[in-house]
């Protein structure tokens, strides 16, 4: 449920805290009242992109991968490297050190469960040097603004490869739809 924090107070006698939220969508209050104790999770709201934008992304990605004769995971990782979002934890980039070899780079490019972008930082090792890679967020975690950047990059690359894309009007309609339903935060 989407809600907004509206206040908190502390009962010094019972040592309990009363936290109040304003629901930003309809709630069945009677159902909540009948539940008794609840397991409540509070996390920052993230707007999600529409499934239409996601489906269109994968259709175009498949066409581009086929035209360039690369696998879909490789194409997705290349796009995420160019237009994707870095994963941060407590404001810090996640860094992974991998052997600075062709095999490690090929493995990273073909991965589908994680996404890495190489950096210019190389640490000398014996016998193999190690390259720092930043961990990228998977596109399934993108809000509408982030997905728009990724989709625009893919569309540009498809046009450069001579792949037909939706008309600017159709693309604008799709973006308007998911922006209206899932605005960037």
N, C-alpha and C positions, 0 to 999 in steps of 0.2 A: 504494500500500500504506500502511496506517496503521501508524505506528511511533512509538516514544518514544526520545528521545535518552538514552543511558545512560552515555556517557563519551567521552573523547578523550585522546590522548597524542601527543607529538611526538618523532620520531626525529631527534636533532640531527645525527647522522652523514649520513643520507640526506636530511634536511630534509623528510621526508614526515610527514603527520599521519594517525594512525589514529583514525577516528571510528566509534563503536559505537552501533548502534540496536537496540532490542528490538522485534521484529515483534509487532504486536498482532493478527495474523491469520495463518492458515497460509501458509507459504512453501515452494516447491519448491527446496530447497537445492541439489540436484544440478543442476538447470537453471541456477541462478545460477553454480555452480562451473564449468560448461562454457562460460559466456559469455566469459570472459576480461575484457578491459577493458570497463567500463560507463560510460554517461552517466547520472549520478545528479543528480536535482533534489530539493532539500529545500525544502519550504514549510510554513507553519503549517497544521495540519489544520483544516478547516472542515466542520462537520456540515451536510449538505444536507437539504432537506425532501423529503418523498416526492412522487412524481409524482401520487399521488391528491390531495394537497392542492393541487398546482399545477393539475391538471385541474379540480378543483372551483372554484378561484379564477377560472379563465377562463370557466367556464360561468356562474357568478354575475355576473361582470363583464359578460359579453355581455348577460345579461338586464337588468341595471341600465342599461347604455348604451342598450339598445333602449327601455326604459321612459322614460328621460330624453331620448331622441332626440339622443344625442351619439355620436360615433365611439368605437370601442373604444380607440384610442390616447389620445384625450382622457380617457376614463374612467380608464384605467390611470394616466395622468399625474396626474389629480386625486387618485386614491387614494394614489399614491406621495407626493404633496405632503403629504397628511394623515397617512399612517401609515408612510411609507417611511424609508429609512436614507440618511444623508448619506455621500457618497464622501469618504474622507480618504486622503491620501498623506503618509506620515511624520507622521501625527497632525494634519495640517492640512486644513481644508476646501478643496475645489476651488471657486473662485469664477470666474464668467463675467460679463462686463459686456455687456449688450445694450441697444440703443436702448430707451428707455422709451416704447414705442409699442404701440398695439393690435396692429399687424401682428407685431411681435416676440413679444408674449405669445401670440397665436394660433399662431404657428409653433412655439413651445415646447410649447404644449398638445397639438398634433397630432403631435409628434415621436414616433417609435418606436425610434430608435437611441440617443437620449440622453434624460435626464429632469432637469428643472430646477425648482427652487422659488424664486420671487421673494423677495427680502428687502425691508426698508424703506429700504435704503441706495440713494440716488440721487445721482449725480454730475452737476453742471451741465456742459452741453456747449453747443456752438454749431454748428448751430442746434438740435440734439436732445440732451436729457438722456439719461443712461445709468443703468440699474438693475442692481444686483448680483443675480445668481442663484447659488444653491448647486447644485452637481451632485449628483444622487442616484444611488445604486446601483440597477441594474436588479434586479428581483425574482428573476431566474434565479440571482443570486448570494447569495440569502438562506439562512441556516441555519434550522433548525426554529423557533427562538424568534422570529426576525424575520418569518418567514412567518406564524406564528400571529398576530402583531400585525396584519399586513396583512389576513389572512383575517378576523379578528374585526371589524376596521373595515368591511370590505366587507359582512359579514353584517349588522352594525348598520344600514348604509345601505340594504341591500336590504329589511330589515324596515320601515324608515321609509318606503320607497317602496311597501310592500305586496307585495313579491316574496317568494314562499314559498321558504324555505331548508330545508336538512336539519333533522331534529329535533335537539334538544340532545344526545340520546344518540348519534345518528349523527355529529355534529360531534365530540363527545368521543371516539368510537371512532377517527375519522380522526386527530385530534390525538394520541391515545394511541399509535396505530400509528407515526406519523412521529416522535414524541418518543422512543419506544422504539428505533427504528432510527436516528434522527438527533437525539440530544439537543443542546440548545443548549450552546454552548461557554462 
